[in-house]
């Protein structure tokens, strides 16, 4: 099995990436919801345009409105770059998708849009960089794009961001132990990823078209497993220091459930695990606990999410 290639973002400067780019296209996608990231999105898009210029061909705001009207986030994206494309995920249609919500669902919608509007011939000539919009401004920079795009231009199909952040509870206590618990040659790459759950990723359109997107919490885990099991060329890019908004305990539990469920489901789908005696993978997260007033409590959430087929199957 090929080892994951490791890069430090400092190696992949604007000049280095420009020298490798040739006739290829770089698309950057920020995912946002409502107006909570309006100021952040302005700062980030402004930084990219100021520091990278036309090295980035198109910047997209993949936005889900909280209501029906135009929101400040959309306005701030246009203010930062009048050529930015605003994709409203509430009504962005994909043939095999309904109105379902979720980070992974909206990533897939944005990817479908690029396929149908930008890709005229070879999808390997188009590189897509997905970025989370809620990264604290002091840690964000053009190196997010040049690091990931540069790793792909170096011959990799998929590039995953890694970094150091003060709190990485799901990564440290769920994902990394979980991704090491089954010893299988197809899963070995998972333990080589320094930050397997990062939302900052890059890859060719061909790569993203070939993997399954999960609707919500499972999207990163699902893509990682597909990349590892199918022996794609994968890079790990060190972006340095990083931080973003921290989730509360219940949010962390929901996310952890989604990651564990996706991991098991993918292992079953690939034939690595087999469920017997009527066992099935549940969509319901339920738990009992003692609250701060020493009272017994219960919680139950339906965390069902869809596993979408690869986009290449619908073109």
N, C-alpha and C positions, 0 to 999 in steps of 0.2 A: 504493500500500500504506500502510495506517495505521501511524503510528509507535507504538512501545511507550510507554505512559504511565509516567513515572518519579515515584516518591514517596520521601520520606524518612520513616522510621517515626515521627519526632517530630511530623510533621504529623497523624498518625492516632492520636490519643490515645484513651483509654477513653471520654471524654466525646463525642468526635467520632463514634466508631464506634457508641456507644449511640444517638446522635441519628439515625443512618442506618439502624439495624437494623430497626426496626419489628417486623413479625411474622415476620421471617426467623429461621432457626435456624443456630447456629454449632456445628459439631462439630470437636473437636480429636483427632487420632489420633497417638499415640506408637508407634513400632515398636521392639520389643526382642527380644533373643534370650538365652535362658538367664538367668544371674544377674549378668552382667557390668555391668549398668546399674541394679541395684537401688537403690543410694543416690541416683544421679542422678535416677531417675524420681520418687522421693519428693520431692526438692527442687523439681523442675520443676512437678509437679502441685500441690504446696503453694503455690508462687509464683502460679500461675495462679488458683487458687481464692481466695487472699488478695487479689490485686490486681484480679481481674476479676469475681469473684462469679458471679452468674447471667447475665452477658453471654455466657458460654460455656454453651451448653445441655447438652452432654454431652462428657465427656472419656473417650476410649477408650485402653486399653492393647492394642495389637495385638501379641500375644506368641507367640513360638515357643519351646516348652519344649525343653531339651536332653535331658531324660529324660521319664519318664511322670508324675512326681508334681508337685504344686503347688510353685512356686519362690518364692524370696524377692522377686523382682521383682513378682510378682502381689500378694503380701502388702503390699509397700510402696506400691503404687499404691492399694490399698484404704485403707491407713492415711492416705494423703494426702487422699483423697476417697472417702468411703464410697459415693458414688453413681457412681464410675467404673465403666465397663463393661469387663470383662476378656474379650477375644476370644482364644481359644486356637487359633492358626492350624494347629496340627498336625491338628486334626479339624474345622475350619470348612469346611463343604461348599459348593461352588459348582457348579451343574449341568455346566459345560463344563470343570471342572478336576479333576485327579487329586490325588495327594499331593505334587506337586512343591514344592520349597523355593525360596526366593529373596525378596529384598526386594520386587520388583515384584509377585510372585505374592501375597504376604501383604497388600500395599496393596490389591490388587484384591479379595481376600477381605473385608477390612474395609469397603470401599466397597459390596460386594454386601450385607453385613449391614445397613448403614445404609439402603440402598434398600428392603430387605424388611421392616425393622422401624420405620423412622422416617418415610420419605417416603410420605405419604398422598395427595398430589395433585400440586402443581407442584414438580418437582425444582430449579427455579431459586430456590426459596425456602429451599434448604438449602445452606449453605456448608461445605465440608470443608477443614480445615487439616491437612496432613501435616507432622509434625515429627520430625526425628532425635532420638533420646534421648541421644546421646553428646556433645552440645555441652557444653563446659567451663562449669561453673556460673556463673563470674564474668561470662560474656558473655550468658547466657540471661536473658530477662525477658518480661514481659507484652507488650512491643512486638513480639515474634515473631508473636503472634496478632493484636493490633490492627492491625499494619502490613499483614499479608496479608489479613485479613478486611476491613479498611477499603478496600483497593484493589479488592477484588471488589465491595463495596457501592457503590463509586464508578462502577460500570457495566462493570467488566471481567469477562471470563469466567474468566480464569486469572491468577494472580499468582505471580511467582517471586521468592524472596529473593535479595538480593545483599549482599555484605559485604566487609570486608577481613580476610584471615587471612595469617599469616606464611608458611605453606606451602600452596601450591595447585598442586602439580606437574601433576596431570592437567588441571586447568583451563588453566593457562598454556601447557603444552607439547604438549597433545593437543587438547582440546576447542576452544579459541578459534581456533587455526590451522586445524583441520579444518573448523570451521563457516564459515570464510571462503573455503575453497579452491574451492568451486563457486559461480559467479556465476549465481544464478537468482532471479527475483522472489519465488518462494514461500519461499525460504530466508533472505531478507534480515533477518527479525526475529532470527534466531539470533545474528548478530553484534552486536545491540543489547543482548543480555543480559549484564549485568556479571559474573554468576556462573552460567553455564548448567547446572552440575552440582549445584547446591544441592538438598538433599533437603527443604528447607523450602519448601513450595508451598501455595497455596490456590486454590480454584476452586468454581464451582457444581457441584452433583451432576450437572446436565445436561452440563456440560463434561466432567467425568471419565468419565461414562457413554459419551461419544462418541469417546474416544480409545483407542488400543491401549496396553495395558500389556505391557511386556516383563518377563520372569521375573526377571532378576537385574541385571546391570550396565547393561543398555540402557534401564532404565525412564525415567530423566530425559531422555535423548537422544530416545527415541521420542516421549514426550509433547511435548517442545519442538518437534519437527519437525511433528507433527500440528497443534499450535497455530499454527505459522507457515504451513504449507501451506494450511490451511483458513480462514485470515484471521480467526481469533478475536481478540477484544479482549484484549490481553495487557499486564500491568503488571510493572514491575521495582521492587522495594521495597528500599531501602537500610536494612539492619538495623544497620549500624555495624561494630563489631569482633566477631570470631568465631574460635573454634578448637575442634577436637575431636581425638579419637584419630587419630594418624598411622599410615598403613599402611606395611609394609615394601616393599622394591623389587619382590619377586615379586607381591605383592598389587596394587601399582600397575600392573605390566605386564598382569596379568589384567584389571583394570578398563579399562585403555587399549584392550586388544584388544576387549573387549565394546562399548565406545563406538564405536570405529572400525567394527566389524562392523555394529552397529546403524545407524549413519549411512549406510553404503553400502547396506545392505539396504533401508532406508526410501527412499533415493533411487531404487533399482531399482523398488520397489513403486509409487512415485509416477510412474514413467516418466521420471525425470530422467536416469538412467544406464541403459545397456544393456550386458550382459555377452555377449561373443561368443567363438567358437572354443572352446567347451567350458569356458569359465571359470565358476567357481562360487564362492560365498561360503563360506568354510570355518568350521567350528566348532572347529578344532584350532589352538591356539596352540603353536608350537614354535620353539625358538631354541637356538643354540649359543653358548657363551661360555667365557672363560678365568676360572677361579676365583682366589681369593686365594693359592692355592698354585701358581699358574701351570700348572694342569692343565686340559685340555679337558673340558668338561662339556656335557650337553644337557638340555633340559627340554621336556616336552610335556604339555599339559593339554587335555582335552576341555571346552570352555566353552559347549557347546550350551545355548541357552535358548529358551523358547517365546515367540512373539508372540501374545498373546491378542486375540481379537476384542473390539470395544467391547461393554461390558456391555448397552448399549441393545438389542443384537441378541438377547439371551436373555430379555428380559422379555416 
